[in-house]
Amino acid sequence: MTDYTALANGGIASIRPYQAGKPISEVKRELGLEDITKLASNENPFGMGRKAAAAAVAAIADCNFYPDPSGFSLKRRLREKFGYDESCVTLGAGSNELINLLFQLFANAGTRVVMPEYSFIVYPMEATVGAAQVTEVPLRDYTVDLDALAAACDAGTRIVVLANPSNPLGTAVDNRKVKEFLGKIRPETLVVIDEAYNEFNEDPNYVDSATLIGEHPNLVVSRTFSKAYGLAGLRVGYMVSNPEISSLLNRLRAPFNVSAPALAAAEAALDDDEFLAMVVRSNNQERRRYQEFCDAHGLRMIPSEANFVAIDFAREAKPISDALLRRGLIVRPVANYRLPTFLRISIGTPEQNDRLFAALSEVLRDGTGS
């Protein structure tokens, strides 16, 4: 019998499929529960805004036609909103697709990819597929150490990648320090900053890192509409880079990779400042409630700048996750990130968080998660 695994390219045989948070439908089937709250995949608990939803529905009427392959209208709106030249923007089915394409382009045998430890699991997966060597750099108090990250890069480093805020921990580095970091990196090394949770940043002195690309053409910034904008199910994101890298990405990406409803919804979402402000305000208020809950129960919560928190239970966390699941609450164990004592919990609506706090208090009190 033919061994097709042996015929596969690169390091594909050595990687495991991405482990997503359990979908609600699966929990209903497995446990026979009807009232489920999912706080596992960092989705927007408020759904998408009304403007985005209306635009997506309207676009369905023309779905017998292929979508605009260039995403002209969305790129134009991104330029109007943030100042990004259209030649610097690549659109993708979520930012994850674009990170995948970038690694396909630049990570291969004989190159190194440098990243912080506990990085989003897709980064080492993609590097391994390309047979690149992966170097992980220790964090400092669960936060990316930019100095150590720069020191780990050598002449053979093709990509250095970091998420800011990070996933699965939620910590962020002051992006005003990114410019100093970029000055330490060789121009032939790509600096990829994944800003999937960028909109939740509360820093009043925030500097848009993508505006540094003109001075540092080796910088690549990825963003998504999945989180704060609530379009996770539509799959739309974008990457900002110098025009040459954008051109390479556009040669590799599939034609019509972003659907017409996704393009329309993303464009409308950029015009819905009121919805975005409400989402961010609620998230950041509720995030403080999580800190108060952890303080009251003697738990360590890693300081987060995202729409989720990472909580250290100082013992194996999977039984706690299972106990919450039996109570209709889906959270995310992160043992696959080598963090077996942690749960990553997405921040829900106030009502969803009330339910989580009550259930988790019960689990901790009666030991059902032991």
C-alpha positions as a Markdown table, in Angstrom:
| # | Residue | x | y | z |
|---|---|---|---|---|
| 1 | Met | 0.0 | 0.0 | 0.0 |
| 2 | Thr | 1.3 | 3.5 | -0.9 |
| 3 | Asp | 2.4 | 5.6 | 2.0 |
| 4 | Tyr | 1.0 | 9.0 | 1.0 |
| 5 | Thr | 2.2 | 10.6 | 4.2 |
| 6 | Ala | 5.7 | 9.9 | 3.2 |
| 7 | Leu | 5.1 | 11.6 | -0.1 |
| 8 | Ala | 3.8 | 14.8 | 1.5 |
| 9 | Asn | 5.8 | 18.0 | 1.3 |
| 10 | Gly | 8.1 | 19.4 | 4.1 |
| 11 | Gly | 7.2 | 18.7 | 7.7 |
| 12 | Ile | 3.5 | 18.2 | 7.2 |
| 13 | Ala | 3.6 | 14.7 | 8.6 |
| 14 | Ser | 5.0 | 16.0 | 11.9 |
| 15 | Ile | 2.4 | 18.6 | 12.6 |
| 16 | Arg | -1.0 | 18.2 | 14.3 |
| 17 | Pro | -4.2 | 19.7 | 13.0 |
| 18 | Tyr | -5.2 | 23.0 | 14.5 |
| 19 | Gln | -7.3 | 22.4 | 17.6 |
| 20 | Ala | -10.2 | 24.9 | 17.6 |
| 21 | Gly | -12.6 | 25.6 | 20.4 |
| 22 | Lys | -15.5 | 23.2 | 20.6 |
| 23 | Pro | -18.5 | 24.4 | 18.6 |
| 24 | Ile | -21.8 | 24.8 | 20.3 |
| 25 | Ser | -23.4 | 22.2 | 18.1 |
| 26 | Glu | -20.9 | 19.6 | 19.1 |
| 27 | Val | -21.5 | 20.1 | 22.8 |
| 28 | Lys | -25.2 | 19.9 | 22.3 |
| 29 | Arg | -24.7 | 16.5 | 20.5 |
| 30 | Glu | -22.3 | 15.1 | 23.0 |
| 31 | Leu | -23.8 | 16.2 | 26.3 |
| 32 | Gly | -27.5 | 16.7 | 25.4 |
| 33 | Leu | -27.4 | 20.3 | 26.6 |
| 34 | Glu | -29.4 | 23.1 | 25.0 |
| 35 | Asp | -28.3 | 26.3 | 26.9 |
| 36 | Ile | -24.7 | 26.7 | 25.9 |
| 37 | Thr | -22.4 | 29.7 | 26.4 |
| 38 | Lys | -19.2 | 29.6 | 24.2 |
| 39 | Leu | -16.2 | 31.5 | 25.7 |
| 40 | Ala | -13.5 | 29.5 | 23.9 |
| 41 | Ser | -12.6 | 31.1 | 20.5 |
| 42 | Asn | -12.3 | 34.9 | 21.3 |
| 43 | Glu | -15.3 | 35.6 | 19.2 |
| 44 | Asn | -17.4 | 38.8 | 19.5 |
| 45 | Pro | -20.2 | 38.0 | 21.9 |
| 46 | Phe | -22.4 | 40.8 | 20.5 |
| 47 | Gly | -22.3 | 39.3 | 17.0 |
| 48 | Met | -21.7 | 41.7 | 14.0 |
| 49 | Gly | -23.0 | 45.2 | 13.9 |
| 50 | Arg | -26.3 | 46.0 | 12.2 |
| 51 | Lys | -24.5 | 47.9 | 9.4 |
| 52 | Ala | -22.2 | 45.0 | 8.6 |
| 53 | Ala | -25.1 | 42.4 | 8.8 |
| 54 | Ala | -27.3 | 44.5 | 6.4 |
| 55 | Ala | -24.4 | 44.8 | 3.9 |
| 56 | Ala | -23.7 | 41.1 | 4.0 |
| 57 | Val | -27.4 | 40.2 | 3.5 |
| 58 | Ala | -27.6 | 42.7 | 0.6 |
| 59 | Ala | -24.5 | 41.2 | -1.1 |
| 60 | Ile | -26.1 | 37.7 | -1.0 |
| 61 | Ala | -28.4 | 38.8 | -3.8 |
| 62 | Asp | -25.5 | 38.9 | -6.2 |
| 63 | Cys | -23.7 | 35.8 | -5.1 |
| 64 | Asn | -24.3 | 34.1 | -8.4 |
| 65 | Phe | -21.4 | 36.3 | -9.5 |
| 66 | Tyr | -17.8 | 36.0 | -8.4 |
| 67 | Pro | -16.7 | 38.7 | -5.9 |
| 68 | Asp | -14.4 | 41.5 | -6.9 |
| 69 | Pro | -11.0 | 39.7 | -6.9 |
| 70 | Ser | -9.1 | 42.9 | -6.0 |
| 71 | Gly | -11.4 | 43.9 | -3.2 |
| 72 | Phe | -11.3 | 47.5 | -4.6 |
| 73 | Ser | -14.0 | 49.0 | -2.4 |
| 74 | Leu | -12.7 | 47.6 | 0.8 |
| 75 | Lys | -9.1 | 48.6 | 0.1 |
| 76 | Arg | -10.3 | 52.1 | -0.8 |
| 77 | Arg | -12.2 | 52.3 | 2.5 |
| 78 | Leu | -9.1 | 51.1 | 4.4 |
| 79 | Arg | -7.1 | 53.9 | 2.8 |
| 80 | Glu | -9.7 | 56.5 | 3.7 |
| 81 | Lys | -9.9 | 55.2 | 7.3 |
| 82 | Phe | -6.3 | 54.5 | 8.1 |
| 83 | Gly | -4.2 | 55.9 | 5.2 |
| 84 | Tyr | -2.9 | 52.6 | 3.8 |
| 85 | Asp | -2.1 | 52.8 | 0.1 |
| 86 | Glu | -4.1 | 50.2 | -1.8 |
| 87 | Ser | -0.8 | 48.7 | -3.3 |
| 88 | Cys | 0.3 | 47.9 | 0.3 |
| 89 | Val | -2.9 | 45.9 | 1.3 |
| 90 | Thr | -3.6 | 42.2 | 0.7 |
| 91 | Leu | -7.0 | 40.8 | 1.5 |
| 92 | Gly | -7.5 | 37.3 | 2.8 |
| 93 | Ala | -10.0 | 34.9 | 4.2 |
| 94 | Gly | -9.1 | 36.0 | 7.7 |
| 95 | Ser | -5.6 | 37.1 | 8.6 |
| 96 | Asn | -4.7 | 33.5 | 9.2 |
| 97 | Glu | -4.7 | 32.8 | 5.5 |
| 98 | Leu | -2.4 | 35.7 | 4.9 |
| 99 | Ile | 0.1 | 34.5 | 7.5 |
| 100 | Asn | 0.0 | 31.1 | 5.9 |
| 101 | Leu | 0.8 | 32.6 | 2.5 |
| 102 | Leu | 3.6 | 34.7 | 3.9 |
| 103 | Phe | 5.2 | 31.7 | 5.4 |
| 104 | Gln | 4.8 | 29.8 | 2.1 |
| 105 | Leu | 6.7 | 32.6 | 0.4 |
| 106 | Phe | 9.6 | 33.1 | 2.8 |
| 107 | Ala | 10.0 | 30.2 | 5.2 |
| 108 | Asn | 11.9 | 27.2 | 3.8 |
| 109 | Ala | 14.7 | 24.8 | 4.4 |
| 110 | Gly | 17.9 | 26.6 | 5.4 |
| 111 | Thr | 16.1 | 29.6 | 7.0 |
| 112 | Arg | 15.1 | 30.3 | 10.6 |
| 113 | Val | 11.9 | 31.6 | 12.0 |
| 114 | Val | 12.2 | 33.3 | 15.4 |
| 115 | Met | 9.2 | 33.8 | 17.7 |
| 116 | Pro | 8.3 | 34.2 | 21.4 |
| 117 | Glu | 7.5 | 31.1 | 23.4 |
| 118 | Tyr | 3.8 | 30.3 | 23.7 |
| 119 | Ser | 3.2 | 31.9 | 20.3 |
| 120 | Phe | 0.0 | 31.4 | 18.4 |
| 121 | Ile | 0.3 | 27.7 | 17.4 |
| 122 | Val | -0.2 | 28.5 | 13.7 |
| 123 | Tyr | 3.3 | 30.1 | 13.5 |
| 124 | Pro | 5.4 | 27.1 | 14.3 |
| 125 | Met | 3.0 | 24.9 | 12.2 |
| 126 | Glu | 3.6 | 27.0 | 9.1 |
| 127 | Ala | 7.3 | 27.2 | 9.7 |
| 128 | Thr | 7.5 | 23.4 | 10.1 |
| 129 | Val | 5.6 | 22.9 | 6.8 |
| 130 | Gly | 8.3 | 24.9 | 5.1 |
| 131 | Ala | 11.0 | 22.9 | 6.8 |
| 132 | Ala | 12.4 | 26.1 | 8.4 |
| 133 | Gln | 14.2 | 26.0 | 11.7 |
| 134 | Val | 12.1 | 27.4 | 14.6 |
| 135 | Thr | 13.7 | 29.3 | 17.5 |
| 136 | Glu | 11.5 | 30.2 | 20.4 |
| 137 | Val | 12.6 | 33.1 | 22.7 |
| 138 | Pro | 11.6 | 33.0 | 26.4 |
| 139 | Leu | 9.1 | 35.6 | 27.6 |
| 140 | Arg | 9.7 | 38.0 | 30.5 |
| 141 | Asp | 6.8 | 37.7 | 33.0 |
| 142 | Tyr | 4.6 | 36.3 | 30.2 |
| 143 | Thr | 5.3 | 39.3 | 27.9 |
| 144 | Val | 7.3 | 39.4 | 24.7 |
| 145 | Asp | 10.9 | 40.5 | 25.4 |
| 146 | Leu | 11.7 | 42.6 | 22.3 |
| 147 | Asp | 15.4 | 42.9 | 23.2 |
| 148 | Ala | 15.8 | 39.1 | 23.5 |
| 149 | Leu | 13.8 | 38.6 | 20.3 |
| 150 | Ala | 16.1 | 40.9 | 18.4 |
| 151 | Ala | 19.2 | 39.3 | 19.9 |
| 152 | Ala | 18.0 | 35.9 | 18.7 |
| 153 | Cys | 17.9 | 37.0 | 15.0 |
| 154 | Asp | 20.9 | 36.2 | 12.9 |
| 155 | Ala | 21.8 | 36.4 | 9.2 |
| 156 | Gly | 19.9 | 33.1 | 8.6 |
| 157 | Thr | 16.7 | 34.5 | 10.1 |
| 158 | Arg | 14.1 | 35.0 | 7.4 |
| 159 | Ile | 11.1 | 35.8 | 9.6 |
| 160 | Val | 10.6 | 37.1 | 13.2 |
| 161 | Val | 6.9 | 36.9 | 14.1 |
| 162 | Leu | 5.0 | 38.1 | 17.2 |
| 163 | Ala | 1.4 | 38.7 | 18.1 |
| 164 | Asn | 0.6 | 42.0 | 19.8 |
| 165 | Pro | -1.4 | 41.4 | 21.9 |
| 166 | Ser | -0.3 | 37.8 | 22.2 |
| 167 | Asn | -2.4 | 34.7 | 21.9 |
| 168 | Pro | -3.0 | 32.7 | 24.1 |
| 169 | Leu | -1.8 | 35.0 | 27.0 |
| 170 | Gly | -3.2 | 38.4 | 26.0 |
| 171 | Thr | -0.2 | 40.4 | 27.0 |
| 172 | Ala | 1.0 | 43.3 | 24.9 |
| 173 | Val | 4.2 | 45.2 | 24.3 |
| 174 | Asp | 4.1 | 49.0 | 24.1 |
| 175 | Asn | 4.0 | 49.4 | 20.3 |
| 176 | Arg | 5.9 | 52.7 | 20.6 |
| 177 | Lys | 8.9 | 50.4 | 21.3 |
| 178 | Val | 8.4 | 48.6 | 18.0 |
| 179 | Lys | 10.3 | 51.2 | 16.0 |
| 180 | Glu | 13.4 | 50.7 | 18.2 |
| 181 | Phe | 13.0 | 47.0 | 17.8 |
| 182 | Leu | 12.8 | 47.3 | 14.0 |
| 183 | Gly | 16.1 | 49.2 | 14.0 |
| 184 | Lys | 17.8 | 46.2 | 15.4 |
| 185 | Ile | 16.6 | 43.8 | 12.7 |
| 186 | Arg | 18.4 | 43.1 | 9.4 |
| 187 | Pro | 16.5 | 44.4 | 6.4 |
| 188 | Glu | 16.4 | 40.9 | 4.8 |
| 189 | Thr | 14.6 | 39.6 | 7.9 |
| 190 | Leu | 10.8 | 40.1 | 7.8 |
| 191 | Val | 9.2 | 41.4 | 11.0 |
| 192 | Val | 5.6 | 40.1 | 11.1 |
| 193 | Ile | 3.3 | 41.6 | 13.7 |
| 194 | Asp | 0.0 | 39.9 | 14.1 |
| 195 | Glu | -2.5 | 42.4 | 15.4 |
| 196 | Ala | -5.7 | 40.4 | 15.5 |
| 197 | Tyr | -6.7 | 42.0 | 18.8 |
| 198 | Asn | -5.4 | 45.5 | 18.0 |
| 199 | Glu | -8.7 | 47.3 | 18.5 |
| 200 | Phe | -8.8 | 46.5 | 22.2 |
| 201 | Asn | -5.7 | 48.5 | 22.9 |
| 202 | Glu | -6.5 | 51.2 | 25.5 |
| 203 | Asp | -3.2 | 53.2 | 25.2 |
| 204 | Pro | -4.1 | 56.8 | 24.5 |
| 205 | Asn | -0.6 | 57.2 | 22.9 |
| 206 | Tyr | -1.1 | 54.3 | 20.6 |
| 207 | Val | 1.0 | 54.5 | 17.4 |
| 208 | Asp | -0.3 | 52.6 | 14.3 |
| 209 | Ser | 2.6 | 50.2 | 13.6 |
| 210 | Ala | 1.6 | 49.9 | 9.9 |
| 211 | Thr | 2.6 | 53.5 | 9.4 |
| 212 | Leu | 6.2 | 52.4 | 10.0 |
| 213 | Ile | 6.4 | 50.4 | 6.9 |
| 214 | Gly | 7.6 | 53.3 | 4.7 |
| 215 | Glu | 10.7 | 53.6 | 7.0 |
| 216 | His | 11.0 | 49.8 | 7.6 |
| 217 | Pro | 10.0 | 48.0 | 4.4 |
| 218 | Asn | 10.7 | 44.6 | 6.1 |
| 219 | Leu | 7.7 | 45.2 | 8.4 |
| 220 | Val | 4.5 | 43.3 | 7.7 |
| 221 | Val | 1.3 | 43.8 | 9.8 |
| 222 | Ser | -1.7 | 41.6 | 9.8 |
| 223 | Arg | -5.2 | 42.5 | 11.0 |
| 224 | Thr | -8.6 | 40.8 | 11.1 |
| 225 | Phe | -12.3 | 41.6 | 11.1 |
| 226 | Ser | -13.0 | 38.4 | 13.1 |
| 227 | Lys | -12.6 | 39.8 | 16.7 |
| 228 | Ala | -13.7 | 43.3 | 17.5 |
| 229 | Tyr | -15.8 | 43.6 | 14.3 |
| 230 | Gly | -17.6 | 40.3 | 14.9 |
| 231 | Leu | -17.1 | 38.8 | 11.4 |
| 232 | Ala | -15.3 | 35.6 | 12.4 |
| 233 | Gly | -17.7 | 33.4 | 10.4 |
| 234 | Leu | -17.3 | 35.4 | 7.2 |
| 235 | Arg | -13.5 | 35.1 | 7.2 |
| 236 | Val | -12.0 | 38.4 | 6.2 |
| 237 | Gly | -8.7 | 40.0 | 7.1 |
| 238 | Tyr | -5.9 | 42.1 | 5.6 |
| 239 | Met | -2.2 | 42.4 | 5.6 |
| 240 | Val | -0.2 | 45.7 | 5.2 |
| 241 | Ser | 3.3 | 45.5 | 3.8 |
| 242 | Asn | 5.5 | 47.2 | 1.2 |
| 243 | Pro | 4.1 | 46.9 | -2.3 |
| 244 | Glu | 6.6 | 44.3 | -3.4 |
| 245 | Ile | 5.6 | 41.9 | -0.7 |
| 246 | Ser | 2.0 | 42.6 | -1.3 |
| 247 | Ser | 2.5 | 41.8 | -5.0 |
| 248 | Leu | 4.1 | 38.5 | -4.1 |
| 249 | Leu | 1.2 | 37.6 | -1.8 |
| 250 | Asn | -1.3 | 38.5 | -4.5 |
| 251 | Arg | 0.4 | 36.1 | -6.9 |
| 252 | Leu | 0.1 | 33.2 | -4.4 |
| 253 | Arg | -3.4 | 33.8 | -3.0 |
| 254 | Ala | -6.3 | 32.1 | -4.5 |
| 255 | Pro | -8.5 | 34.2 | -6.8 |
| 256 | Phe | -11.8 | 35.3 | -5.2 |
| 257 | Asn | -10.5 | 34.3 | -1.8 |
| 258 | Val | -12.8 | 36.7 | 0.1 |
| 259 | Ser | -16.5 | 36.3 | -0.6 |
| 260 | Ala | -18.8 | 39.1 | -1.6 |
| 261 | Pro | -20.7 | 39.1 | 1.7 |
| 262 | Ala | -17.5 | 39.3 | 3.6 |
| 263 | Leu | -16.1 | 42.2 | 1.5 |
| 264 | Ala | -19.4 | 44.1 | 1.9 |
| 265 | Ala | -19.7 | 43.4 | 5.7 |
| 266 | Ala | -16.0 | 44.5 | 6.3 |
| 267 | Glu | -16.5 | 47.7 | 4.4 |
| 268 | Ala | -19.7 | 48.5 | 6.4 |
| 269 | Ala | -18.0 | 47.5 | 9.7 |
| 270 | Leu | -15.4 | 50.2 | 9.1 |
| 271 | Asp | -18.2 | 52.8 | 9.1 |
| 272 | Asp | -19.8 | 51.6 | 12.3 |
| 273 | Asp | -17.7 | 53.4 | 14.9 |
| 274 | Glu | -20.5 | 53.3 | 17.4 |
| 275 | Phe | -20.7 | 49.5 | 17.4 |
| 276 | Leu | -17.0 | 49.1 | 17.6 |
| 277 | Ala | -16.8 | 51.6 | 20.5 |
| 278 | Met | -19.5 | 49.7 | 22.4 |
| 279 | Val | -17.8 | 46.3 | 21.9 |
| 280 | Val | -14.4 | 47.6 | 23.1 |
| 281 | Arg | -15.9 | 49.5 | 26.1 |
| 282 | Ser | -17.9 | 46.5 | 27.3 |
| 283 | Asn | -14.9 | 44.1 | 26.8 |
| 284 | Asn | -12.5 | 46.3 | 28.7 |
| 285 | Gln | -15.0 | 46.9 | 31.5 |
| 286 | Glu | -15.7 | 43.1 | 31.8 |
| 287 | Arg | -12.0 | 42.3 | 31.6 |
| 288 | Arg | -11.6 | 44.3 | 34.9 |
| 289 | Arg | -14.4 | 42.1 | 36.4 |
| 290 | Tyr | -12.3 | 39.0 | 35.5 |
| 291 | Gln | -9.4 | 40.5 | 37.4 |
| 292 | Glu | -11.6 | 41.2 | 40.4 |
| 293 | Phe | -12.9 | 37.6 | 40.3 |
| 294 | Cys | -9.4 | 36.1 | 40.1 |
| 295 | Asp | -8.2 | 38.4 | 43.0 |
| 296 | Ala | -11.2 | 37.3 | 45.1 |
| 297 | His | -10.5 | 33.6 | 44.4 |
| 298 | Gly | -6.7 | 33.6 | 44.8 |
| 299 | Leu | -6.1 | 32.9 | 41.1 |
| 300 | Arg | -3.5 | 34.5 | 38.9 |
| 301 | Met | -4.8 | 36.2 | 35.7 |
| 302 | Ile | -2.2 | 37.3 | 33.2 |
| 303 | Pro | -2.7 | 41.0 | 32.4 |
| 304 | Ser | -4.5 | 41.1 | 29.1 |
| 305 | Glu | -5.0 | 43.7 | 26.4 |
| 306 | Ala | -7.3 | 41.4 | 24.3 |
| 307 | Asn | -10.8 | 40.1 | 24.4 |
| 308 | Phe | -9.8 | 37.1 | 26.4 |
| 309 | Val | -7.9 | 36.3 | 29.6 |
| 310 | Ala | -5.5 | 33.5 | 30.6 |
| 311 | Ile | -6.0 | 32.2 | 34.1 |
| 312 | Asp | -3.5 | 30.0 | 36.0 |
| 313 | Phe | -5.2 | 27.5 | 38.3 |
| 314 | Ala | -1.8 | 26.2 | 39.6 |
| 315 | Arg | -3.0 | 22.6 | 38.8 |
| 316 | Glu | -4.1 | 20.8 | 35.8 |
| 317 | Ala | -6.8 | 22.9 | 34.2 |
| 318 | Lys | -8.5 | 20.4 | 31.9 |
| 319 | Pro | -10.7 | 18.9 | 34.7 |
| 320 | Ile | -11.9 | 22.4 | 35.5 |
| 321 | Ser | -12.7 | 23.0 | 31.8 |
| 322 | Asp | -14.6 | 19.6 | 31.7 |
| 323 | Ala | -16.6 | 20.6 | 34.8 |
| 324 | Leu | -17.6 | 23.9 | 33.2 |
| 325 | Leu | -18.5 | 22.1 | 30.0 |
| 326 | Arg | -20.9 | 19.9 | 31.9 |
| 327 | Arg | -22.5 | 23.1 | 33.1 |
| 328 | Gly | -22.9 | 24.4 | 29.5 |
| 329 | Leu | -19.8 | 26.7 | 29.4 |
| 330 | Ile | -17.2 | 26.1 | 26.7 |
| 331 | Val | -13.7 | 27.5 | 27.6 |
| 332 | Arg | -10.3 | 26.7 | 26.2 |
| 333 | Pro | -7.7 | 24.5 | 27.8 |
| 334 | Val | -4.2 | 25.5 | 26.4 |
| 335 | Ala | -2.1 | 22.4 | 27.3 |
| 336 | Asn | -1.2 | 22.3 | 23.6 |
| 337 | Tyr | 0.7 | 25.5 | 24.2 |
| 338 | Arg | 2.6 | 23.9 | 27.1 |
| 339 | Leu | 0.4 | 25.7 | 29.6 |
| 340 | Pro | -1.4 | 22.8 | 31.2 |
| 341 | Thr | -2.5 | 24.8 | 34.3 |
| 342 | Phe | -4.1 | 27.6 | 32.3 |
| 343 | Leu | -7.5 | 28.2 | 30.8 |
| 344 | Arg | -8.0 | 30.8 | 28.2 |
| 345 | Ile | -11.5 | 32.3 | 28.6 |
| 346 | Ser | -13.0 | 34.7 | 26.0 |
| 347 | Ile | -14.7 | 37.7 | 27.5 |
| 348 | Gly | -18.5 | 37.5 | 26.9 |
| 349 | Thr | -21.4 | 39.8 | 27.6 |
| 350 | Pro | -22.0 | 40.9 | 31.2 |
| 351 | Glu | -24.7 | 38.2 | 31.4 |
| 352 | Gln | -22.4 | 35.5 | 30.0 |
| 353 | Asn | -19.6 | 36.5 | 32.4 |
| 354 | Asp | -22.0 | 36.3 | 35.3 |
| 355 | Arg | -22.8 | 32.8 | 34.3 |
| 356 | Leu | -19.2 | 31.9 | 34.0 |
| 357 | Phe | -18.3 | 33.4 | 37.4 |
| 358 | Ala | -21.1 | 31.6 | 39.1 |
| 359 | Ala | -20.2 | 28.2 | 37.6 |
| 360 | Leu | -16.5 | 28.6 | 38.2 |
| 361 | Ser | -17.1 | 29.6 | 41.8 |
| 362 | Glu | -19.1 | 26.4 | 42.2 |
| 363 | Val | -16.4 | 24.3 | 40.6 |
| 364 | Leu | -13.7 | 25.8 | 42.7 |
| 365 | Arg | -15.8 | 25.5 | 45.9 |
| 366 | Asp | -16.9 | 21.9 | 45.6 |
| 367 | Gly | -13.8 | 20.5 | 43.9 |
| 368 | Thr | -15.7 | 19.1 | 40.9 |
| 369 | Gly | -12.8 | 20.2 | 38.7 |
| 370 | Ser | -10.2 | 18.1 | 40.7 |
